[in-house]
Amino acid sequence: MNILVTGGAGFIGSNFIRHILSKYPAYKIINLDKLTYAGNLDNLKDVEKNRNYKFIKADICDAKIIDKLLHSEKIDAVINFAAETHVDRSIHEPDSFLKTDVFGTFNLLEASKRHGIQRYIQISTDEVYGSIDNGSFREDSTISPNSPYSASKSSGDMMVRAYSKTYGFPGIITRSSNNFGPYQYPEKIIPLFVTNAIENKPLPLYGDGKNVRDWLYVTDNCEALDAVLHKGRTGEIYNIGGGKEMQNVDITKMVLKLTGKPESLIKPVTDRAGHDRRYSIDCSKIKNELGWKPRHDFESALKETVEWYMKNTQWWEKTKKKQKDFRDFYKKNYKL
């Protein structure tokens, strides 16, 4: 199988590429990534010489490149990880989210339809459902995005749905909960707080810290996506969650305990605009239909994740120092 992975130099995409190359040595992976601030080829140093792996620097908004690539590489499946994903940035810089998450998805759909792609998987998020006080969202729940990020992802999802219904397009949507693990760009809460703790810097905790998220170890997500790629039903949506709901303040305290740092590093900051209180998804569909379930318990996976960042300081120090934009963004919006 020849697979085009877009956004493969990012966190989940790079872990997925590593998973596929390891499990299916005959598969060919074409990794297309624009290499924005969160794209990092160091994430794939261990596979860059694999004869079944190729990297191409390009933007999914470039229709001509996408069209040419699907033809020349005889692509069978497209898996679209490429997206702007950070909620904070979407609040302050929404235009790039609309361009990549909506127009970029449209380009991929058009090219994939034109070249008869056998399978297209749109990587989405549980954030499209919005917040829920009690219970959990199912795949047929009404979406109600509350940030420019989740609104842009919802729009991409709707395009995939429309192409499936209108054209019989082989599209599938996956909506995962909060991923964590190695190689995650240090703007998301766990890698940001782990690296800040290591550096004895403040951990900026929004509001009262009681916002709830479900946590999914990235390796488990990759295995779920593997199942969807090979066994998922065209036109369907699959929720993918870890089944571990945690308040942000509890995550913060666990990180500090694992890094051996004091809770005095916690710095409450003004709450994020439109901050969703609780995310929760029902994942019985993918478990019952495709036989997937997460293999890692949260506590052990978090410990492994913290240890990875502690052992790989060169990776994240290089990332933080390289990105002046990263430092300026947090200095401005967290007032640190």
C-alpha positions, 0 to 999 in steps of 0.5 A: 500500500502506498500511503500519503501522510500529510502533516507527518512531521508533527506529533501524532503524524510522526508517531503514526509513520513510525508505527506503520513502517514498523508493522508493515515493512512492505508499505510505502509512506510519503510524508508531506509536511509544510514544516511550520513551527510545529513540524520537526524532521527530528521527530523522524530521524530514526526512519529517514533512511528507510527505503519505503519512506520519503519526505516532501516539503509542501503545503496541502493548500498547493493543489498542483503539488497534491495532484502531481504527487497522488499521480506520480506516487500511485497513492492508495490512501491519504491520511490527513494529519495536516492542521493548525491545532493549538486553540490559543493560537486560533483565538489570536490568529484564526486566519491560518486555521481556516486556510489549512484546516478548511481549504487544505482539506478541500484540496486533498478531497478534490485531488483524492476524488480525481485520482480514485484514492481507495481510502481517505482518513480525516484526523479530527478532534473531540473538540468539535462536539463542544463542552458537555456537563454530563455523559459523553458524545457519540459519533452521531451527536450534534457538533458545537465547536466553541473556538476558531480551531474546533470550528475550522476542524468541524468545517473540514469534517463536514467537507469529508462527510459531504464528499462521502454522501455526494460522490461516494467518496471513501472518506472516514473521520476520526475524532480523538481526545487529547493525545500525549506522548513523545515528540509533542511540540511544547505548547500543549499542556503536558509537554509545556508543563514538563519542560517548564518544570525541568527548567524551573519555570512557571506552569501557567494554569488556566482559571481554576484548573478544573477543566476536564479532558480525556487523555489518550496515549499517542501509541494507542491512537496510532493503533486505532488509526491502523484499525480504521485504515484497514477495517473502518467503514467508508463514510463513518466517524470513529471516536477514539479516547483513552477513557481517562478523564482528568482535571487540568490541575490534577495533571499539573500536580502529577507532572510536578511530582514526576519531575520532582518539582514543587507545586509553587511553580503553578501560576494561575493565569486568566482563563482562555476565552471560550474555554470548554469545561469538559470533553468526553466521548463514547468510544464503544463504536470503534471498540465493538466494530473494529476491536480496538481498545487502549493498551496503556494506563494513563499513569504509566504512560504519563510517567514514560512521557515525562521520562522521555522529555527528561532524557531528550532535553536536546530535542525540546531545548532545540525546539524552544530556542529555534522558535522565537515565535513560540517564546513571544506568543507565550510571553504575550498571551500568558504574560510570563 
